């Protein structure tokens, strides 16, 4: 499609993101979707230090920025469907945009005497569109940017600025952008005799206002103090932001960047609480009752940790808990029915569609009461804010975080108690404010003599901060059974240890857990490594041998059925099963029936 001259259409003025984006494509523009903005002046990209909120491309669909700009309407619609709060930008193949960002820039532009043209109203100024590109490219003056060329893009309506202001066309539909750009070229620094760009900026900043400016070394401290002072008298973020941005532009010798100002404003908000809001008498004069999702293992209004050796079967237990909550079934062995509720599942361990969903289907859960986190990513401070918004809106009864270490993210050190405590403290705040039960998963390390409370991988802060700690291990009396033990309870006595058996499994099936009774072993005993005598085969080899003898009988069975049923029960790997099979065949315990892919196996002593 050939780039046409820009004429404003009614569709371009639409507040619907998809309608407007398609309208720009129909006008001949190449479109790039940008991350949008959310409350508290944050970018939807999730980076708390983002220095270009609402103004950088969504890399999933536009990995090369302006080079990825597209006229594919279907692609844009798919991207908007996934990112409904996105902003729209267009590349300037045959246009020039004059971006005015302050009073002095407006004065310079008006002095050019240009004819009226298509215009967008922005948060602090305006964009003026011209139907011609400049041969010598873009340039920048104080409070006035000139953008041109296919490597440049500009944000267009109905996008939202980080201040909350929406870009909007400030001209009626049908307006045609002007082609007269020659006066704009006269502004280019190299075209003005005797004036460097720095000298021009100095003339504008000193000539208009006059008087001394805030020097470079005192800008941050001065503006920070002014912002804090304003917060004591004004409870309007937009008003404070406008005031600080204006002071930065007009009162600083060399203004700070917008990103620096936005960071400064966020910092001023963290320290603005008056003392009587931070300290004072207790809000509650009478104690509140302790409430339970599953007594005494899963308290409401708090965080519980579920820990166990990797591959032990924690995911099967989670599937069982999700099914009970989403269907309102009975809790194991208690006879107490769970009040039906919504579950939010944050899982980075398995593919939801290929692994997790199959486990859940085996439990007959209700998918209409389940939400998941799409594309699991660390819970940065910004994503925690999004989680809080979700929890307040949807009010899930159970939130599962699998695993806590993954969702802490690389920006936090899981071995530092203060960082673990800060992260879990925020989760506790979410639980306290909403009544949710948050269940976080962790792994145990390979230490053999320690209490499992001290074997959770990471800082001791994990177990110190939670209200309840439960452990999934092995029934010491029957290694084929799993056991759930209670290791910490801050608001009750420890619950009894519950034994579970696995049912089902195989090549086309997955196992599920079913509670079979209480046992005397505690959480320390079920998590203790199973010792073996010196010189004996490994525990996994022994378990694999026992499983093979248990599964094989007089009727030949496919080998894949044997080892996969053992793998599903976390008995041993395929390689271990194959090695044990070779030893057992050599010793005459089992025999092969047939050859090739259709070969089967059975016990040798039952051969007739």
N, C-alpha and C positions, 0 to 999 in steps of 0.2 A: 504494500500500500504506500503510495507516495505521500510525503508530508504535505498537508494542505495548510493554508493560512489559518491562523487561529481565530475562530469566531465562537463566541460564548453561546452554548446551547442550554436549553432548559434542563436537560439531563445532567449537564456538568454542575448545575446548581443543586442537584438532589442531595439530600442528607443521607441517602442510602449508599453505602460504600460501594457495593457491587454495581449499582446503576451508574454512579459517577465514573468508576474505573472503566467500564465498557464505553462510556461516552468519550473519554479521553482517547481510547483506542480507535474509536470510530472517527475521531478528529485527526487521526494520523500519528498520535503520540506513541512512543514506546513507554511502557509503564513498569515501574519498580515498586513493590510493596515493602514498606518499612515497618519495623516494630513500632507499636503504638505506645501510649502512656496510660498510666493508671493513677489512682489517687495517691496523694503524698508525693507527687512529682517524681514518679519512678517509671523507668522504661520497662515494657513487658518482656524484654530480653532476659530479665532476671539478674543482671549484673548490678550489684549495689554501687559500683564505682563507674557505671556507664557515663561517659563524658559526652554522649550525643543522644540523650533520651528522645525517642520518637522520631529519630532522623537517620537511622542506619538500616540497611536492607536486611530482610529476613533471609538468612543464608541458606536455609533449607530449600527455598525456591529460587533465590537470586544469589548464588554463591560468589559471583564475580561483580557484584554491584551493578554499575551502569552498563557493563558489558553483557549482563544477563537481562537487560531491559527487554520487554517482550510486547508483541501485539497479539499474543495468543489469549483470547478472551476466556477460553475454558481453563487454562492454567491459572489465570488471575482469579477466576471464580473458585477454583479448588483451594487456592491459597487463602482467600478471604473466608471460606467456610471453616478452615482450620484455625485461622487467626482473625476472628471477627472484630478485634479492636485495632487492626492494622491501620497504618497511614498510607497514603498514596503519594508517589512522586512521579514526575515525568522527566525524561531526558530532553535536552534542548538542541536537537539536531538542526533546526532551522529557526530558532527563536533566541531572543535575548531577554533576560529578566533583570530588572533593577530592583534590588532588595534594599528597602529603606528601613533602618532600625533605630530611629531617633530623630530629634528635632533638627539637629545640625545637618543630618543627611537629607531630611525633607527640604530644608532651605536650599541646599546645593542643587537638588533635583528640580525644584520649582524655578530656580534661576535659569535653567536651560530653556524654559519656554516651550517645551515639547507639546504637541497636540494631545488631546485626551486619548487614552488607550485602555485596553482591558486591564483591570486592576483587581487584586485580591487584598482583602483586609487581614492583617496578621495580628499577633498578640501585642507587638510594640511598634507597628508601622504598616508597611504595605509592600506588595510586589507589583511591579508594572511590566506588562508583557509587550514585546515588540516582535513583529513578523520578519525578522532578519537577524542573522548571526553576525558577530563582529569578527573581522579577519584576524585580528591580533589577539584574540582570546579574552579570557576573563581578567578582571583586576579588582582590587579592594581599596576603598577609602574608609575613613572613619565614619561609622554609622551608615555606610552605603556600599553595597557589594554589587558588582556587575557580573552576571553569570551568562555564559554563552558556550555553545559547542556540545557535541554528543557525549563528552565525558563528564558533563555537568548535569545535575538534576536539581529540581526544586520541588518542594512539598506543595501539594495542591488541595483545594477543598474536596470533601468535607473533613480533612484530616484534623487531628486535635493536637495543639501545642502542649508542651509539658506544663504550662501554666494553667491548662484547662480550657483555654480559648480555642474555638474552632475557626479554621481558615474558612473564609467565605468570599465569594465573588462580590465585588463592590461596584458592579455595573450591570445593566439589564441584559437579559438574553438577546442575542443578535449583535452585540458589540463586536466590532472587528479590531484586532490589535493593529497598531500603527506600524508602518515600515520605516519611519524616519528615525534612524539611529545615529546619524552623523554627529549631532551635538553630544551624544554620549561619548564618542571617541575623544572628544576634546577634554574629557575629565581624566583620561588615562595619564598617570603620573609622568611618563616619559614625554608626553605631548605638551606639558606645561613648563615653560621656560623658567629655569632657576629654582624650581620646586621639586624636592624629592618627596616621596610618599610620607616619610616621617615628618618633613616640614609642613606638609599639608595637614596632617593630623594635629600637629602642634598649633597651627593657625586656627583650626576649628575648635580645639579644646580650650585654648587660651584666649583666642580672639572673641568668641561669643560670650563666654561667661566672665572672663577676666579674673584677676586675683590668684592667690596661691592655690595649689591643688594638693590632694593627699599624696605624699611621696610613695615611691614604690615599696619601701620597706615597711610601711604602716598600713597598707591597704586592707589586708586580711583582718588584722586585729581591730582596726577602726570599724569596718563594716560589720564584723561579728558582734562587736559591742552594741552597735546601733540596732542590729537585728534583735539581740536579746532584750534590749530596752523596749523596743516596739512590742514584743510579745507580752510584756507585762500590761500593756494598755490596749492592744488590738488582738482580737481572736479571729483574724481572717488571714489565712496563709497567702491568698492572692494579693491582698493589699500590701502585706509586708514584702512579698516578692517584688512587686512593682516598685515599691519605694527603694529597696536595696539595689535593684537593677538600675534605676534612674540615678541614684547617688554614684554608683560605679561608673556610669557613662559620663556624668557631668562633673563629678567632684574629684575623680582620680586622675593623676598625672598620666598614667598609662593604665587604662581600664583592664580589670581582670576578665578572663574568658567567661562565657555563660556557664560552662561546666564548673568552673571554680566557684562562681557565685551560687550555683545550685547546691554544691557540696557544702558551702559555708552556711546556707540557709538550713540544710538538713541538720548540720551540727548544732546550730543555734536552737533548734527545736528540742534537741535531746537534753539541753541544760536550762530549759526555760520554766520548769515547774516551780511555782512558788513554794516556800517551805511548808505552808499549812496544807498543801496537797500531798507532799511527800511524807510528812510526819504528823502524828496526831493520835487521838484515842482510837481504839479498835472500832471497825465498822460494825461488827457483830458483837452484841453484849451477851448472847446466849449461843451455846454450841449448836452446830448443825448436825443432823444425823448422817452417819456413814451409809452410803448407798452402794449397791452391788449389781454388777451385770451377772456375775457367776460367783456366788459366795463359796469359799473365801478367797478364791484365786484371782478374780478379775474385778477390782473395785472401779466404780465410776468416779468421775472428777479427779482422775489421776492416771499415772503411767505405770504399766506393768512390763517387766522384761521376761521373755521366754528364751532360755538358753539351752544349748545341747551341742554335742559333737556334730561337725559337718556331716550331712548325709544321714543323720539319725532318723529323720522322719518328721521334722518340725512342720514341713509344708503340708503333710497329710493331716496333722493336728489342726493347723490353721484352716484347712478346707472343712473339717468337721465343725469348728467354731463358727465359721461363716455360714454354714448351712443351718446351724441351730438359731443364730440370730436372725437371719433373713426369712426363716420360716416359722419362728416362734415355737420350736420344739423343746423337749425336755433336756435339761443339762444331764451329763453322764452320772448315773447312779443316784442322783439327788432326789428325783421325783418332782423337782421344781421346774416349772415351765418358764422359758425365757420370753420376755415381752418382745414381740416382733419389732425389728428396727432395721435401719439402713446401715450398711457396712461400707467403709472406704478402704480400699486395698492399695497400698503403695508397695510394689514389689519390683526389685531389681534382679532377683535371683533367677527367675524363669520367664520364658515367653508365655504371655497370658493366653494367646489363642491356641498354642500348640501343647502346652504343658498344664498351666494352672487351670484353665477352663475344663480340661478333661477330668482333673481331680475333683473340681467342684461339681461337675455333672454327676459324678459317681455318688455324691452325697445328697442329690436331689435338692440343691439349694434353689433359691428364688432369685433369678438374675435381675428382676425388676427392683430389687432392694440392694443392688450392688453398684458401687461406683469404683472406678480405678483411676490411677494417675497415668495419663498417656505419656509416653516417652519419659520414663522415670529419670529424674535428675535430682541433684542434691537440693536439700531444703535450705537455700540461702535465705538471708533475712527477708528479701523481697518475696520469695516463694512461701516463706512462713506466713507473711501477710496475706498472700492469696489463700493459703490453707485456712487461716483464721476466717476469712470472708466466706469460704465454702462451708466451714463447720457451722458458722452462725446461720447461714441460709438453709442448709440441708439437715442439720442436726443429726449426724450419724450416731448410732449407739456404740459402734465399735470402729476404731481406726487401727489398721494393722500396718506396721512399718517394717518391711523385710528387705534389708537389715538396717539396724540403727547406724552402723558404721558407714554404710554406703550413703545414706541420706544425710549424714553429717557433712559429707563432701570433703574435697581436698583442701578447702580453705580453713578447716578446723583440724586440730590434732586430737585424735581419739585417745591418745595416751596422756593427754594433759587434763588433769582433773577439773581445772577451772573452765576449760573450753567444753568438756563433756557436760559439766554442771550447767553451764550457760545454755547449751542446746536443749538438754532435757528440762531445764527450768522453763524455757519458752513453751515446750510441749505441755508441761504441767499447767502453765497459764491457760493454754487452749482448753485443756481438759477441765480445769477449774471453772472457766467462764461458761462452758457449754454443757457440762455434765457428761461428756463423752468418756468412754474407756479407751485409752490408747495402749495398744500392745506392740512393743518393739521387740524384734528378734535379735539375738546375738549368738556368737559361737564360743565354745570353750577351747582353751589352749591345751597343749599336750602334757601339761604338768600332771603328775600322778598322785602326789601326796596332799595337794592343797584342797581346802574346802571349795566346792564349785562356785561359791559366791565370789571367791578370789581368782577363779580361773576364767572368768568372762574376758574375752579378748578386748584389750583397751584399758582405760583407766578404771580405778576403783569407783570413780564418779558414776559409772553406769548403775551399779547396784546401790550406791549410797543415796542416789537421788530418787529412785523409783519407790512406789508404795508397796509393790508386791513383786516377788521374783519366783518364777516357776521354772522347772527344769525337766527336760525330756531325756530319759535314759533307758536302760534295759532292766527288766525284772531279773534280779539276781538268781531267782529260782527257775527261770525259764528264759534263756537268751533269745528265744523266738518272739517274746512279747516285749512291747515297749511299756514304759512306766512314766507317769507324770508326778513329780514330787514338788512340794512347796518349800522354798528355802527362806523366804522373807515375807513378813506380813506386818505392816506398820499400824493396822487398825483392827486386827483380829488375831485369833490363834491360828497356827499353821494348819492347813487342811490335810486330810489323809492322802496317801499316795495311791494313785489309780493305775491299774494295769489295763493295757489295750492290746488287742490282737488285730492283725492285718488280715483282711479278707479280699480275695480277688487278686488280680495281677496277671501278667503275661504279655505276650507280644502286642495284642490288640486291646489290652485292658490295663487299668491302673488299680492299685489296692486302695482300700479305705480302712479307717480305724473304727473299732467298736470297743467300748468300755466293757470289761468283763468282771471287774471286782476290785476291791481294795486289798492292798498288801501291806505287810508290816515294815518293809524296807523304807528308809527315809531318802531324801534327795541326795545325800552324800553317797549312800550305798548304790543307788541306781546309776550314778554318774562315775562310779569307780571303774577304772580299767580292769578288764577281766584278765587275770594273770594266768600264766601257763608254766609248766615245769621246764627247767633247762633242757635244751636239746630236742624239745618237741616241735612239731610243725607250728606255723603261725596260727593265730586265732582265726583269721579269715579262711585259711585252708581247712582247718578243722570244721568250721561252720559250713563251708562249701561241701565238704565230704558228707556231713550229716544231712544236709539238705538234699544232696543227690540220692542218698540211700532212702531218704524219706519219700521222695517223689517217684523214684523208679520202682517198678514192680514187674509182674509177669508180662504185662502188655507193653510193647515197645512204644517209646515216646520220642518225638523230635527233640534234638538237643537244645534248639533255640527256646523251646518251651521251658526246659529245665533251668537254664542259666538266667533267662530273663525274669522268671518268677523269683529267683534268688536275688537278682539285681534290684528288682522293685522293692524287695524287703531289706535292701542295704546290707545283704550278707557278705557279698564279695563282688569284685569286678569280673568282667567276662574273661580276662586273661587268667585270673586265679582259677575260675571254674574250669577253663580249658586245661590248665596245668594239672589240676586235681583229677580231671577225667582221664588224662593220659596215665597218671600213676595208678589209678584204680583199675583201668583196663589192663595195665601191665601186671598188676598183682592178681588179676583174675576175679575182681569183685563185680565188674560190669562188662557187658559185651555189646558190640556193635551189630546191628541187624541191617543188612543192605549196604550199599555204597553210594557215594556222591551226595548231591544236595538232599536226596530223599532218605538218607540213612537215619536210623533211629537207634535208641539205646534202651537196655533193660538190665535187670540184675542177672548175674551169671548163674547163681545157685538156684534160680527158678526156671532155668532153661530146660525144656523137655525135648 
